[in-house]
């Protein structure tokens, strides 16, 4: 049986209009990919893979919906003995990400952490967050005095201990000295402009660089810059959050990934390691 005729008969058998419309999109794509002259009995796993390639970057729920359409059509064709093998046998459903917990793809991480086009301050923060798996708020609260560049570690604020330490790898070790540019005190991450010296918007003395008068970079600003920078690389156009970058680092460490947080990235002694 020619594919268009089989698809038509199958769609006519679906009683729910919304399901029929959704499956019609998927099967219409199948006809476009293999051509209207292909008999159903000649469909292959490569044909189905080519169809699903269209939704490879989509959300897991979208991928699963279109895969269900192909699977349902396949089962229908097999019951009518017009298709023997299952062309969907090499494809599998995807696990939806939990709300607020999407992992950053590897290609995106490489672009953000090693690619050009991003400001030194942002690249340093993102790399430090990924290599330490530290909380963004704690890293933004760092002062130059908290850093031990030689030992690649820093003392961060902790609600559990008087002091807690994070350790980083080669990426942050290369970027931090360039960002500091010889500064010996004040916030590590600074705003691009001088902070007001007086009034309600003036920062506390501890949140301003004594040399330049620039204030500490806020979490809301850092989060905005990360989301807008990643939105253009996100198939959904929403971008990722700093917390999702941290969770990606934690999962990389759990999986034994080489680019994740440094070994023993968080320690608790009240002194810098020797």
Secondary structure, DSSP 8 states (H G I E B T S, - for coil): -BHHHHHHHHHHT---HHHHHHHHHHHHHHHHHH-TT-BGGG--HHHHHHHHGGGTTS-HHHHHHHHHHHHHHHHHHHHTTS--S-TTTT--------TT-----HHHHHHHHHSSSS-HHHHHHHHHHHHH---HHHHHT-BGGGEETTTTEEEE--SSSS-EEEE--HHHHHHHHHHHTT--SSBSSEEEEE--SSSTT---GGGB-TTT-EEE--HHHHHHHHHHHHHTT-TTS----HHHHHHHHHHHHHTT-TTSS-TT-EE--SS---
